[in-house]
Amino acid sequence: MAILIANAYTRKPLEFTFDAAYNQCVKSYDGNPWRYEELPTGHKYYLYLPEDYRKDKDNEDAKIPLIVVFHGSCEKAAALKYGRFFIGEDFQKKIYPKGAAVLATMSRIDYYTDPASMSLLIQNVVLKNKCIDPTNIIGYGFSQGAKFVAEVACKEPRLFRGIICGSGFYQMSTREILSILPVSVYWATSENDKGIFEQSYKTGRRCGFLCRNSRYIQYKSRWHFYVELKDETGKKLKNPDRNETMQDWLISVVNRR
């Protein structure tokens, strides 16, 4: 029994798939600090690499983590809003000794569809940027983007090391939750987010209890919100002066070796 439980919580490596359609840009430009790319598949995204790797993206020894962000419905113009959370100097200094890459995705229509295609996109971004560690990918989403990142994790449980879902509404089956036991989950909802909370809270509670190093946070009155780095999880740190924040939790997940 102990062996079965240990196996259930052990992450299996994902063999990344190369697909030329996800590698050939039809449009791109470098803007400091983001690189913008459009692909024949219809995908558009912004990629941030720490300064040391913008001209050294093939450095396989770097093994920097990747944070993939997903905006809410009809929010394509806000894609970088969520990506900017993770490129600040304070966060970049604390997350892994050499910083983290950030991939700000844009939905192909007004909302995200096709988890398999998004998984391929993420895989091919990593294959094109060898400085990224393929075993250390975090998904972050708000609203429909939170629903989608959970859906991608369930469709390909070996892709993400952790996921962060704010005001998401994906209802996982028991089988799906069991498939993502090795994934660290941060799930946050608000009781007055009517229509979303009712769909979300059971999944959040189950993931928070069952999945590895996970957190479920339930607010009384925060309406429809996105997770912020300063949000507290309610867990005490060894330092008695403050509680754990989402940033603390995320750093512990990414820096876990």
N, C-alpha and C positions, 0 to 999 in steps of 0.2 A: 504493500500500500504506500509506504514512504517513497519507494522508487517511482511509483506512478505519479504521485503528487509532485515530486521533484522534476520529473519529465514534463509535466503539464506547465510548470513555471519556468522552463528552460527555453530561451529564444533560439529558434533554429535559423541558421544563415539563409538568406535569400540570394539565389543566383540571379543576378540582374540580367535583363533581356535588352539586347540592342535592337532598335528599330530605326532604320534610316529616316523615316518620316518625322521622327521626333528629334533628329539631329541636324537636319538641313534647314537653315534659317531662310525665310523669304524677306525678312526685314530685321535689322538690328542696329543698335547704336550704343555707344558707351557714354553714359552720363555719370558724373561723380556724385555718389559712390555706387550707383546702380547700373547694370547692363540690361538693356531691354531687348527682347527677342520675340519674333513671331514665327510660327512653324507652319508647314503645309497642312498639318492636322487641324489648324484653327486655334491652337493654343497660343496665348500671349502671356508673357511673364516678365518680371524684373528679378534679377539675381544680384545679390550683394555678396562680395567676397572681402574678407579682411584685407587691409592694404598690402600686407606682406605677400599676398597670394594672387593679387590681380594680374601680375605678370609672371606668376609661378604656379598657375593652376594645375599643372601636371605633376606637382610634387606629391607623390604618393605617400611619402613619409609624414606629411603634415597631419592627416587624419582629423580634420576639423569637423565638428558636427554641423548638421544642416537643420534649420528650422523652416518649415513650409507653412505659409499662412494662407487662409481661405476667407474671403470677405463674405458679407451677407448678401441676400437676394437684392438684385438691382443696385449693387454697390461696386461695380467694376472701377469706377473712378476713385474709390476709396482703398484700392488694393494696397497702395504704399502706406496708407495710414497705419495699418496693422503691422506691416513690415518694419516701420520706423521704431516700434517699441524695442526691437531687438538689436538695433545697430548703434545704440547709445554707448558712449565710452565706458560708463560704469558697468553696464551689463557685459559688454565685450571683454572687459578685463577680468571679470569673474567667471565667465563661462569657458572652461577649458583654458589651458595656458596660452593658446594662440588664437582665441576668438572663435566665432561661429559664422558660417555662411547662412544667408537668409534668402528664401525663394518666395516672392510675393506673386501668387497665381491670380489669373483673371478667368472667370467663367466664360465659356464660349458663347452662351446666350445670357439671359439675365440671371441665371442661377446655374449651379453646378449639376452636371449629369455625368454618367459613365465613369464609375470608379476604376474600372480596368484601364481606361485610357489615361486617367490621371496618374495611376500607378506607373504606367509606362513612361509618362512624361517625367516624373520624379526620378525614376531609374536612369533615364537617358541624360538628364541634367547632371546626375552624379557621375555617369560614365564619361561625360565631356569635361568634367572638372575633377581630376583625380586627387586633388587635395582634400576632397570631402570624404569622410568616413561613411561607407555605405551601411554600417551597422549602427549608426548614431544619428537617426533622423527623427525629428519631432514634428508633429502636425498640430497647428493651432487654428481654430475656427470660431467664427461668430455667427449665430443664428443659422441660416441655411448652410453656411460654410462649416459650422460646428456639426450640424447633422451630417454633412458630406464627409468630413474628416473621419467621423466615427464609422460611416459606411465604408470608406476606403480601408480603414483598419480591419474591419470585419471581413472584407473581401480578400485582403492580402495581409494576414496577421503578422507576417514576418517583415513588413516594410518599416513600420514605425517602432521606435523604442518607447515613445510616449506620445500621448495626445492631450490637447487642452481644448475643452468644449465649453463655450459660454453661450447660454440661452439656446442650446441645441435641442433638437426634438426627435432624434433617431431612437427608435424603440428596439433595442437588441433582444434577440431571442436568447434563451438559455444556452443553446448551442453556440451562438456567436460569442457570448461572454466567455464561455469555456475556451473558445479558440484564441482569445486575446488575454488570457491570464498572465502571460509574461510582459504584457504592455502596461506601462505606468499611465494611469488615467487621472486627469484633473477635470472634474465635471462640476459645473456651477450653474445653479438655477435660482429663480426668484418666485416666491409664492404668488405674487400679484402679477406675474407675467401670464395672464390668462390664455389658455389654449396651448401654450408652450409648456408650462410647468406640469400640467396634467399628463402630457406625453413623455416628459423627460425624467421626472424625479425617481421613478422606480429603477430605470436603467442606471442613473447616477448612483443611487444607493448600492445597487448590486456591484457595480464596478468598483466603487470606493471600498467596499468590504472584501471583494474577492480578488481583484487584480493587484499585481505586484506594486508596492509602494505607491498607492493611489489615494486620491482625496476627493471627497464629495462635499461641496459647500452649498448650503441652502439658505438664501436670504429671505427675509420677510417682505421687504418692499424695495426692490431695486429695479423693477420693471424689466424691460428687454435690454440687456446689457452685454458688453464684451468684457472678458477677463483682462485685468491690468496687472502689471508686474508687482505693484504694491499691495494687491489684494491679500488679505490674511486668510490662512487656511484654518485657523483655530487651534493648530498644534503648537505646543511649546517647544522652543529651541533650548539647547543646552545653556545658552545665554538667557538668563531669566528676565532680562530687561525688555524683551520683545517676543512676539509670536512669529511663527514661520510665515513667510509671504510666498506668493506664487513664484517669484523670482528665486527664492531660496530653494523651493521644491524643484523647480526646473533645473537649476544648476546641479542639484544633487543627482538628478536623473541623467543629465548629459555627461557629467563628470564621473559617473560610476564606471569603474573598470572591471 
